[in-house]
Amino acid sequence: MARYLMKNKAIIFLIILTSCSLEKNNLIIKGEISEVKNSKIYLANTEQEKIVDSAKIINGKFIMEASINEPLEMSLILDNKNSKNKFNFITEPGQILFTSSKNKFIFNGKIQNSKIYSDLKKLENQINRFDEMDLDMLAEQIKVSSNRDQNKYDSINKQRLKINEKKILFIVNYAMNNSSNPLSAYISYKYKGNISKKYLEKIYEKLSYEVKYSYYGNKLVSIL
């Protein structure tokens, strides 16, 4: 009987040990940073600003691991924990590749083998078009302001407001039409300050069960 109990305890211990090991290895980041021979890089939870792993960069290469159960925004920080060289990205569990350069760490940063990151970049490209139009309008508005043409200034301001409304409606429509995509909760929470509570409630109501109870689904409902 005692031998039987000890055997069962050993099996349970091995299961727990294996489970912990699997959790630690469900996100593997392999990185290549040109122009860096020897330095250090940190992996952090972006929102919590918590370091979850670190590694030495040797001859421009490094490997890091973390445990995430679902898509989550993370940060890669070059040199030291407080460095401004911080590359933010969203990823799901799996093995991904990060590439960049020392001098343009953020600008040249790229993630490969992450579907959710790729989908987010496509979505952000659409959103950035509205921001670029707004910047063009702002430049024109500054010129008009120097000429003291109030009517023209007000007209441009109305156009800028319409561009912003179109951007927000684009985000809302994306979230409503992709209710089973984790990005819907993520992007809605990210732009929570620009989207009215009425629309945020509609977005949340339409999310699939899995997305509602995901990390960003829970963050979204917490502000409603």
SVG drawing of the C-alpha trace seen along z (x, -y; Angstrom):
<svg xmlns="http://www.w3.org/2000/svg" viewBox="-24 -87 55 89">
<polyline fill="none" stroke="black" stroke-width="0.4" points="0.0,0.0 2.8,-2.4 4.7,-1.5 1.5,-2.2 1.1,-5.7 4.7,-6.5 4.4,-5.5 1.3,-7.7 3.0,-10.6 6.0,-10.2 3.7,-10.2 1.8,-13.3 5.2,-15.1 6.3,-14.2 3.1,-15.5 3.4,-18.8 7.1,-19.1 6.3,-18.4 3.4,-20.9 5.6,-23.6 8.2,-22.9 5.7,-23.2 4.4,-26.5 7.9,-28.0 8.6,-26.9 5.3,-27.9 6.8,-31.2 10.3,-31.0 11.9,-34.1 15.0,-33.7 16.6,-37.1 19.1,-38.5 20.2,-42.2 22.8,-43.5 25.7,-45.6 25.4,-44.1 28.3,-41.9 27.8,-41.7 24.9,-43.2 21.8,-42.3 18.1,-42.2 15.1,-42.0 11.6,-40.6 8.8,-42.4 5.0,-42.3 4.2,-45.7 1.2,-46.7 2.6,-45.4 6.1,-46.6 7.3,-43.4 10.5,-41.7 9.8,-38.0 13.1,-37.0 16.5,-38.3 19.4,-37.1 22.9,-37.9 23.3,-38.9 26.3,-37.1 27.4,-38.0 24.0,-39.5 22.0,-36.5 19.9,-35.6 17.1,-33.2 14.5,-33.9 11.5,-32.1 8.4,-33.0 5.0,-31.5 1.9,-33.1 -1.5,-31.3 -3.0,-33.6 -2.1,-36.6 -0.3,-39.2 1.5,-42.5 5.2,-42.1 8.3,-44.4 11.9,-43.7 14.2,-46.2 17.8,-46.6 20.8,-47.2 19.1,-47.9 15.7,-47.7 15.1,-51.4 16.3,-51.9 14.2,-53.8 15.1,-51.2 11.8,-49.3 10.1,-47.4 6.5,-46.5 4.7,-43.6 1.8,-41.3 2.2,-37.6 0.6,-34.2 2.4,-31.1 4.8,-29.6 8.3,-30.1 8.9,-33.5 11.9,-35.3 12.8,-38.9 15.2,-40.9 16.4,-44.4 19.5,-46.6 21.4,-48.4 21.0,-52.0 17.4,-51.7 16.2,-49.0 12.5,-50.1 12.2,-51.3 13.8,-48.1 12.2,-45.7 10.3,-42.9 8.5,-39.8 8.2,-36.6 6.1,-33.5 3.4,-35.2 0.0,-35.3 -1.6,-37.7 1.4,-40.1 1.0,-40.0 -2.7,-40.6 -2.2,-43.6 0.4,-45.2 -2.2,-45.0 -4.8,-46.6 -2.4,-49.3 -1.5,-50.1 -5.2,-50.9 -5.5,-53.0 -2.3,-54.9 -3.8,-56.1 -6.3,-58.1 -3.5,-59.5 -1.5,-60.5 -4.5,-62.3 -5.0,-64.1 -1.3,-65.2 -1.6,-66.6 -4.7,-68.5 -2.9,-69.7 0.0,-71.1 -2.5,-72.9 -4.3,-74.2 -1.0,-75.6 -0.4,-77.5 -3.9,-78.9 -3.5,-80.0 -0.5,-82.1 -2.6,-83.9 -5.3,-84.5 -8.0,-83.0 -10.5,-81.8 -13.1,-80.5 -10.6,-78.3 -9.2,-77.2 -12.6,-76.1 -13.4,-74.3 -10.1,-72.3 -10.9,-71.5 -14.3,-70.1 -12.5,-67.9 -10.1,-66.7 -12.9,-65.7 -14.6,-63.8 -11.3,-61.9 -11.1,-61.0 -14.7,-59.8 -14.0,-57.6 -11.0,-56.1 -12.9,-55.2 -15.8,-53.8 -13.3,-51.7 -12.0,-50.3 -15.5,-49.7 -16.6,-47.9 -13.4,-45.8 -14.1,-44.7 -17.8,-44.0 -17.1,-42.0 -14.3,-39.9 -15.8,-38.9 -13.8,-35.7 -10.4,-37.4 -8.5,-38.3 -7.4,-41.5 -10.9,-42.8 -10.7,-43.0 -7.1,-44.2 -7.6,-47.1 -10.9,-48.2 -9.1,-48.4 -6.1,-50.2 -8.4,-52.9 -10.8,-53.0 -10.2,-56.7 -11.4,-57.4 -14.4,-55.0 -17.6,-55.9 -18.8,-53.7 -21.9,-52.8 -19.8,-51.4 -17.5,-49.6 -20.5,-47.9 -21.7,-46.8 -18.3,-45.4 -18.0,-43.5 -21.5,-42.0 -20.7,-40.7 -17.3,-39.1 -17.1,-35.3 -17.1,-33.5 -13.3,-32.8 -12.5,-36.4 -14.7,-37.8 -12.8,-35.8 -9.4,-36.5 -6.9,-38.8 -8.0,-41.8 -11.6,-40.8 -11.4,-41.1 -9.5,-44.4 -12.3,-45.7 -15.2,-44.7 -13.4,-46.2 -13.8,-49.7 -17.5,-49.4"/>
</svg>
